[in-house]
Amino acid sequence: MDENLAAANAALQAGRGAEAIGPLIAAVQAEPNRPVQVYRTLLMQLYHAGRLEEGVAWGETAMARFPRDHELMNLVGVFHRRLKDYPRARATLERAAKLAPANVAIMQNLGNVLLDLDEAAAGEAVFAKLVRAQPRSVEYIRQLGRALMKQGKMEAAATRFRQALGIDKSNVDAWMDLASVDNNDRRTAEAEATIDKALDANPDSIRLLEAKAMVMRRGQAFRRAEAYLLDLLPRYPEAGWIHYQLGVTVADYKREQANEYFRKAIALEPDRLEYMMMLIEGLERTRTGDEGANIEESYQLALKALAHKPTNEGHLKILNEVFIRVCAFDQIAQLGSFEDLGRGWARTGRHSALLKQLAQVKSLDDRYELMRQHRLWGENIEKEAARHPLRRPKPRPADGKIRLGFLSSDLRAHPVGYFALPLFEHVDPRFELYCYSFYQGQPDRLYEFFASKSQAYRWDPELGMRESAQMVCDDQLDMLIELGGTTHMNRLEVMAWKPAPRQASWLGYPHSAGLAEIDYLLTDPYNTPPRADLLLEKPLMMPKSWIALGRMVFSDNLAITPGLPQDRAGGTITFGTANNPHKYNRETIELWARVMREVPNSRFLFVRPEGSGIAFRANIRQEFERHGVPSQRILFHAVRGRHMPVYNEIDITLDPVPLTGGTTTTESLWMGVPVVSLIGEAFFERLSYSILANSGVGDLATPDKDEYVRIAAALAADRDRRLVLREGLREQMKSGPLGQTEQFARDFYDLIARTVAETAAASA
């Protein structure tokens, strides 16, 4: 035995496999004609060390030398699977299976990859063959059950899981799988009962104890889950998992407490990446204290997590959101491609992540890809809803009233609530309003106003998804409008059950949601896309504007400082934005920098809570410097919620591209600050255009980037016009479609009444 192999053998004998890798590589590099067992040993040690890319490379080298060695192929197939390269894993394992069709390890790995690829029928065939060969193998029976479950064959799957448990009641995986049948069917009470039976058989199983809390959360019973975990805490005070589960459970209504739970979990088990990920997300979402410092800590932790090269879609979503908050464009690019990320999030039900995709589109193909991602999410939700149809009540007696429902957790002090206000301030007597909220926080003054104007305001944050749909269905609405998409604490999925005969989207999500059951999207003549195929829904077009300004929010109490900010800044023009960083990208900052180069000595002010964070400020300034704008011309005002007076420091607001402002555009104009915007093809690229046109300043919007720069520079030079707008734009808005809230409500209710009547006549 030569020196390298002797060193490798000594390391293996001592149980130090990682130390054997170097000598093994040296051995095969020095003498490639080593026996196949040397290559197999090298691959096994690379696998155990987590050096997967190297394993693939050396595996390909080994297979080239031993093209008929099925064990090498099996190992390489497993490497590909671990790297989530499922097509190559399948191809490699199928080659191995042809060489050794009776090798159960190869067949099991192939079956697993087929399930990864959602080719469940093919996976079923593989595991059925394995079960016939080894009828008392609990693992093969389980995997056969999983293949059946993936095909929606829930009863057959449950039968297989029970068969596995009949052989081994201590098999926690089989109990978890059986509970998953009910959990996937939204039968959370039955799933919890299964977990209780499992705990009777396995009372000390941590996985089952955790699973019980997770089942409660899936059923929206967050406070019951919290109580359950707190009861367990004295039993497991130093167990990281219980602090982690407590943090996940209370995050929506005790954010700072949740962060402390995550910190404790990390202290107890510092190697658990999922614990770090939840703290990263928690800090990014914490709005109290120094928000910029919270985001900065989140970002620094996210950089550590990125070094682990995460592939889990949930982890990628968290990192993407953090990197967006600090404009870490290089790190965003490392997470994956626009298509791969979006489709991964859609397949795993993470609709809220798709909102962050809107600002990343660069071409018409990207816009269509974004449509496909939303539809992929929708198709999966529709399949789930179809498995559990609603109980449809008998038609209600005619009473001459149109029942209109609003599905939103944001009918409160929230931008969605602000724009919905006119409909509740001027309720049409033909209508009865029903509201459905799942908000986890406390009621506020606006909530009380909305509730006072509603026939029914149903607020149940712990109701399950199907049960929520049944609640809506039982109210026998004529039309249901969702206002929030899948933004935080909203229940877009309810629409998949079609609890109302007519359904629409409005306000909260600036893109087609992805559900075929949503018939309409409320639009206006300006924001309706010229290409009809950039919407899944039929446009339900208002005559002038799709929004109006609620007077309880857009108030004259918000004082406009007389004169121009330019004069108060010693003659310097200040551009600015209060838009969320998820609307920024390198294209946007390059465009803003072009404007600043045309206006000598101009400044740019970011009015954002992120502005107190080190990374956000550094990244933004670096991007401007890349385009010739010195960092000292970039300013920050860190504020959340009380930002309106800061518009008195801004001469001109520059809109981001392609995802434009909405609320921020109305706020800026209300404070007398003109907005320059780029008009794009999709709905989300035309929101500011609608607001500007309906405020009498449509000439500030253009479809051409060069013209965008020219408009902004010309406006900076036109002191007289800016002064006229500063003094008169608010009154101009009040007298136009945005300010005529009573007319807006009349137009809205007329449109809904006409739609209900026409569709009722068509179906008669």
N, C-alpha and C positions, 0 to 999 in steps of 0.2 A: 504493500500500500504506500502510495507516494505521500509527500509531506502535507499537501493540501487536504487530501482525503483523510489522512490520519487526524489532522486538526479538526476537520468537520465531524469525524466520528467521535472524537473525544468530547466535543461540545454537545453532541446529541446524547451521548451516554450520560453526561452530567445534567441533562434536562435543560440545556441552554440552546434551544434551537435557533434563536436569532443569531447567535454567534457562529453558527455553522454556515450561514448563508455566504459570507465573504469567501471562506475557503472553498466551498462548493463552486461558486462562480469562477474563482481562480482556476480550479481544477478543470472545468469544462472549457474555459478559455485557452488554457495551455494545451489541452488534449481533447478536441471536440468529439473524438470517437470513443467517448466513455460509454459504459453500458447504460441501458435505458433506466435502470434503477437509480443511477446517480441523478439523472434529470428529474425523475419522479420525486426523489427526496428533496431536491432543490425547490421544486414547485410547491411541495407541501410546506416547507419552511417559509417560503415567501407568502403563502396563503395565511399561515398562522401569524406572521408578522404584519399582515395587512398591507403588504407591498404589492397591490393588485396589478398595477400597470406593468411592473417588472415581471410579474408572473405571466401575464399575457405574452410579453415579448419573449421570455425564455421558453414559454410553452410553444409558441409558433416555431422557434428554432428547433426545439425537441421534436415536434411533429414532422418537421421537414426531414429529419434524420430517421424518424421511426413512424412512417406514414400510416402504419396499420396497428399502432399500439392504442387500443381503446381506453386504457387507463389514463394515458396522457391526455387524450381528447376529453375524457370526463373531467379531469382537473381543469383544463383550459375552459371548458364550458362553464364550470363553476366560477372561474375568475370573471368571465364575461357577465355572468348573472350578477355577481356582487357589484360589478361596475354599472349595472343596469343596461348593459348592451344586450337586450334580450334577443333580438334577431340573430346576432352572431352566436349567442349562447345556444339558441335552438339549433342553428345549422351545425355547430360543432358536436352537440350531443346527439343529433340525429345520425351523423356520420359514425359516432361511437356505437350507437344502438344497432346500426346495420352490421357492424363488425362483431358485436356481442349482444345479440337480442335477448339473451337470458340473464344478462347482468342486471340485477335489481337496483343497484346503486345508480347506474346510468339511467335506467328507466324512471326511477324516482326523481332524479334531477331534471330529466326531460319533462316529466309531468309538472314539476314545480314551475319551470320556465313557461310552459304552455298556460298555466294559470296566471303567471305574471303578464303574459301577453293578452289576457282576457279571452283566450281561445279555450274556453271552459269545456266545450264538448270534446275537443281533442284530448284535453287533460283528463276528462272523465274516462275516456277509452283507455288511457294509459293506466290510471289507478284501478280501474275495474279489472284489468288484466293482472295487476300486481295483487289485488285482493283474492282473485281466484287462485293465484299461486301460493299466497300465504294468508289464508282466510282468518287467522287470528292476530294479524298484525294491526295493532291499534293505529299506528301511524298511517298505514296505507288506507285503512277504513276512514280515518279522519280526512285525509286528503281527497278521497273520493267524495266525501260529504261536502268539502269545500268547493269541489268542481261543480257539484249539483247546486249548491247555494249560489254560486256565481251565475248560473243559468236561470235563477229564479225558481228552481225546483225545491221550495223550502221544506215541504213535508218529507220528500225523499231524503233531503239533506239531514233533517232532524232524525229520521230513522237511522241513518248511518252513524250519527254522533251518539245516539242512544246505544247502538250496537257496540260501538267502541267502549262506552262506559259500562256496558254489561260485561265486558272482558276485564276492564280495569277502572274501577271507580276513583282511583287516585290520580287518573290522568287529567290534570288541570286543563290542558289544551282542549281536550274533548268537551269539558264542561263549558269553557269559554266559547267554543264553537257553537254549542247548543244554545247558549244565551244569545249569541250573535244572530241566530235565526229569528228570534223574537225581536231583538234590538233593531235589526235591519228592516223588520216589518213594522217598526214603531210600536211594538207591543212591549212597552217598557215595564209594565207591571209583571207580565209573564217572564220577561228577561230577569228581573230582580228576583222573582221566585225561584228561577233556575239557579241563580248565583247562591241563594240561601240554601238550596239543597246541596249544592257543591260544597259550601262551607260546612254543612253538617258532616260531609264525608271527609273534608280536608280543612279542619278548623284553623290551622296555622298557616294556610296558604296566603302569602302576601299578595300574590297576583289576584286572587279571588277577592280579598278585602279591598284592593284597589278597584277591581272591576265593579264592585257594588256601587262605589261612589260615582264611577263613570256612567253606569247605567242610570243612576238618579239624575245626573247632569243631562244626559241625552233626553230624558223626559222633562227637562227644564225645571226639575225640583232642586234648585241650587241651595236653597236654605235648608232643606231636609238633608241634602248631602253634607252641608257644612256641619250640621248638628251630629250626624253620624260620625264624621271624621273627628270632631272634637271629643266625642265619647271614646274613640279609639286612642286618642293622643296620649293619655296617661300610660297606656299599654305599650306604646312604641314612641317614647319621647325623643329618642335619638335616631330614629329611622328617617332617612331623607325622603322616602316616598310619601309619607303622610303629610309632611310640610309642603311638598310639591303639590299633592292633590288638594290640599286646603287652599293653596295659592290659586290654582286653576279654578277652583270652585267659586271663590269670592271675588275674583278679579273684576267683574263687572260692577260690583257695588261696594267693594272695599279695596280700592286699587293700592293704596299705600300699604295696607296690611298684607295684601297679596305679595307685594314685592318683598316684604320682610320674611314671609314664608319661603319664598324662592331663595332668598339669601341664606336662610337656615338650611334648606335642602342642599344647597351647593357646599356649604361649610361641612356638612356631614358626608356628602358624597361628591367630591369635587370633579370626578371624572365623568359624571353623567351629563352628556351634552344637552339632553332635553331640558334639564333643570336650568342650565345657563340660557338656553333659548327662551324660556318663559320669562326669565328676569329681563332679558334683552327686550322682549316685547312689552313687558310691564313698564319698564322705565320709559320706553318710547311713547307709551300711551298715558303716562302720568302727567296730568295737567296742573297739579298743585306744586307749590314751592318754586324753585328756579327751574323752569321747564327746559331752558337751554342746557343747564347742567345735567338734568336727567337724560336728555338726548345724547349729550356728550359721553356720559358713562355708558349708555346703551351702545353707542357707536364703537367705543373702545372694546367692549365685550364682543361686539359683532365681528370686529377684525380678528379676535382670537378664535371665534367660532368658524370664520371663513377658512382659517388654516386647516381645519378638519375636513375640508372639501365636502360639505354636506350635500346629500342628494335627496333627502326627504323633502317632499313638496311643502310641507308645513314650515320646515326650517328655512327653506329658500324664500318663502313668502315673508317671514319675519325679517330676514336679512335684507331683502329687497326694500321693505318699508323703512327700515332704519337708514339704509344707504341713501334712499330718496330724501329722507328728512334732512340729511346733511350735504346733499348734492355730491355724493361720492361716486361720480360717474364711472371711474375706472373699476371700482368694486362692483357696481351694478353689472357691468359688462362681463365680469368673471362668473356671474351666477348662471348664465346660460343664454340661449338665443331667445328672441321674441316669441318664436313659434313653440320651442320646447317648453319654456316656462309657462306660457299661457295655456297650452294644452294640458300640461301636467296639473296646473291648478284647476282647470275645468274638469278634468277627469276625476279629481279627488274632492270635488264639491266646494272649492275655495273661490266662489264667485267674487267675493270682496277684493281678492287680489287682482281681478281683471280691471278694476277701476284704475289701477296703477299702470296698466298697459296702454291706456288711451293716449298719454303724452309721448309714447314711444313709437307711434306710427310714423312712417316716413314715405310711404308710397300707397298707391291704390291697392296693390296686392296686400299690403299690411292691413288696410282697412277691411278688406274681405276676410283676411285671416282672423282679425279681431271678431268679426261676425261669426266665423266658424267656431272660435273658442267659446263664445257665449252660447251658441247653439249646442255645442258638445255638453256643456254644463246642463243646459235645459233638458236635453234628451235623457240624461241620467235621472234627473229629478222626476221627469214625467213617467219614467218606467216605475219608479217607486210609488208614485201616486196611483198609477194604474193598478198596482197590486192590491191597493187598499182603498177602494172607492168609497165615497161618502154615502151616507144615508140621506136620500133626497126627500124632503118633506112634500106633502101635497101642496099644490099651488094655493097661494093665499087668496082670499076673496078680494075682488076688485074694490078699492077704496078711493080711487082717484089720485093717490099719492105715488110719487116716484121715490123709491128707496135708493139712496145713493150712499155707498160706503167708502170710507177712506181707511186704507190699511197702512198705518205708519206709527212708529214709536217716537216720531219727531214732532208731533203736534203739541209743542211746548216751546220754551225759549230756545229756538233752534232755527237756522235759516229756512228750513222747510216750513216750519210753523209760521214764520214771518210772511212768506209768500202765499200761504193758504188762508191767512187771516181775512182777506176781502170776502171770501165765500161764506165765512161765518159771521162777518159783520153785516152782510146783506143776503140773508138766507131767502131763497125764492119760496113762496108759500106752496108751490106745487111739490116741493121736495121735503123728504124727511132724511136727516143726515145720521149716519151710523159710523162710529169711529172704533178702531181696533188697535190697541197699543200693547207692547210687550216690554216697555221701558223698565229698567231695573232701578232707576233712581227715584227721587221724591217728586211729588207734584209741585208745579210752580203756578204763578199767576196766569200765564197764558194757557196752561193745561185747564185751569178752572174755567177760563173763558170758553175754550173749545167745548168742554163738557156741558157748559150751560146752554150752548146753542145746538146741542145734538139731541136727537131722539133717544139715542143710547150711546154711551161711551164705555166700551168694554176693554178693561185693562186687566190683563192676567199674564204676568211675566213668566209664570211657571207652567203654562199650558203647553202641551206638546204640539208638534207641527200639524199632524192630521187632526187633532182635537181642535186646534185653532181654525183650520179650514171648516170643520163641522160647525163650529160656533158661527162663522160667517154664513155658511149655507143655511143654518136654521133661521137666520134673520130674513131670508127670502128677499134679497136685494134685487133691484133691477139692474144695477151696475156697481162694480167695485173698482176703485182706483187705488193703486199702490203708489206710495209717495217716497219710498226710501231705497228701492233696490235691496241689496244685501248689505248696505252700510250697517254700522254697529247697532245690534239689538232689533233689527227689522226682520221680517219674515216673508221675503219674496217667494219662498218655496210654497207658501199657502196657495198662490195663484195656480200652481200646477194641478190642484184638485178641481179647478174651475168651480169654486163655490158660488159664483154669480154667473148669470147667463151672458153678461157682457163685462169685459175686463179691460182696463187701460193702465198705462203708466204715466206719471207726471212728476215733475219737479226734482226728485231726489237723485236720480241716476241718469247721466247724460248720454245714454246709449241704449240700444235695444237690450232688454234684460236677458233674452235667450229662450223664453218659454213660448211655445206655439199657442198656449191657452190665453196669452195676453193679446187681445184683438187690436188695440189702438195705442198710439203714443200721442199725447197732446203736443201740438206744435203750433207755429204761426207762419205767416207767409215768408218770413225772413229766415227762420232756422230750419225749415223743412229742407232736407237734402235734395239737391237737383236730381241725384240718382236714386230712384225708388228702391233699388236693391241694397242700399246702405241702411235700410230699416227692415226689421222683421215684421213689424206691426204696420197697420194702416195708419197714416197720419190723420189725426182728428184735429183739424186745423181751426184755431181761433181766428176771428176776422182781422185782428190787429196784433195783439201781443199775447203770448202764452202765460205771462205773469203780470201781476200788478203789485203795488207797494202797500203793504199793510200799514195803516196810519199809526198804529200803536208802537211801531218800530221806527219807521222812517218819519222822524219827528222834527219839527222846527226847533225843538229844544237843542238839537245838535248845531251849535253855533259855527258859522263860517267867519273866520277872521277877515276883516275888511282888507282890501288890497291884495297884492300878489306875493306869494312866497319868494319869488325872485328878488323882490325889493328888500324883503327882510333878510335875505341871504347875500346882500351886497352885490346884487346883479347876477348871481349865479343861478342857472336853471337847474331845478331838481326833478329828475324823473323818479318814478317809484312803482312799487307793487306791494299789495297785501295778499297776493295769491299764494296758495299752498305750494310748497316745493314739489309736490307730486305732479305739478303742471310744468315744472322746469325741465329742461334738457340742454344739451350743448347747443343745439340749433337755436333755442330761445335766447340764450345768453349771447351767442354770436350776433344775433339780430339786434339785441339791446345795445351791444357794444358798437355796432355800426352806427346806430343812432347817436350815441355819445360822441363818437369821433366826428360826426357832422356838426355837433354843438360844442364848441371849445369850452373847456373848463366845467362842463356840466357834471352833475353828481347823480348818483342813483341810490335811492333809499329803499331798503327792504324793511317792511313793517311786518315782522313775523316774530313769534315767540322763540323760534330757533336762533334768532339774532344774537342771543347772549352766549351761544355755544361756540367753542373754539373751532371745531372742525367745519361747521357750517360757514363761518366767516372766512376761514382760510380757503376753503374750496371755491366759494363764490368769487373771492378776490383773485384767486389763481386763474379761474376761467376768464374773467375780464382781462387780466394781464396778458393772457394768451392772444387776445384780440386787440392789444394795443391800448388798453385803458388802465392807467395807473391805479394801484390798490387804494390810494388815499382818496380817490373819488367815489369809492363805494362805502356807503354808510348803512348803519343798522339801528333800528328802533325795536327792541324786544318787548312785545306786548301781546296779550291775549284778551280778546273780548272788549277791551276799552281802547280800540285803535282808531275810532272815527275821528277824534280831534287831530290825529297825526296827519290826516289829509291836508290840514292847513299848512303843512310843511312841504307839500308836493305840488309842483306846477303841472305835470303831465304824468298820467299813469300809462305804462306800456304793458300791453296784454301779452301773456305767454302764447306760444304756438306749439302744437296744433290745438291743444286743449285750452280753450279760452276761459276767462273769468265768467262768473255768473253773479253771485251775490256781491263779490268785490267790485264788479263793474257798476252795479246799481249804487253801491255805497260811495264809490268815487264820484260818480256823476251827482249824487245827492249833495255831496260836499263841494260841488262846483269845480271838480277836477276833471278835465277831459280825458278820455281813454282812446288810445290808438290801438286798433285791433286788426288782425289778419283773418280773412274769411276763408274757410276751407270747405271741403266737400261734404264731410259728415256732420251729423247733428251737433256733436260736441264741439265742432269747430266753428259754429255759427251762433253760439249763445250770446256773445257780446254784440255781434252784428244786430241781432234782434233788439237788444236793449238800446243800443245807440240809435238805430233807425226810429224806434218808438219814442226816443227822447229828442228827436229833431236834429241829431248830429250824426246821421248815417254816413256822411262824407268822411268821417274819421275811421271808417272800416274799408278795407281793400283786400282783394284776393292776391295782390302782388307784393312781394317782399321789398322790392326796390321802392315801390310807391309807399309802403309802410314807413320806410326810412324817410322818404321825402315829406310825407304828411307830418311826421313827428318833428322833423327839423323845421319845417315851415311854421308849425304851431309854436315852437319855441321862439321863433323870430317874430311872431305876430302877437305882440303884447296886447294890442287893443282887443283882439278876439278873446284872448284868455281872460282879460278883465271882464268882458261882457259875459262870458260863460261863468266866471266866478260869482258874479252878481246876479245872474238871471237863470242859470241852468236849472236850479231847483224849481223855480216857478214854471219853467218850461216843461219839466217832468210832470209837475202836478196837473198842468192843463192838458197833457197828452194822455195816450192810452195807459201808460204806467200809473198815472196818478188818479185817473178816473175809475176808482175802485168799484163804484156802484154800477157803472156801465160794463166794466170787466165782468163782474158777477152775473149781470144780466146776460151778457154774451155767453158766458160759461154755461149757465143753467139752460139757456136756449139750445146750445149745442148738444148738451147731454140729453135733454128732452127730445130733441129731433132724432138723435141717434137711437134712443130707446124706442121711439115710435116707429121709425123706419125699419129697424131690425125686427120688431114685433110683427109688423105687417108682412115683412118678407118671409117670416117663419110660419105665418098663419096658414 
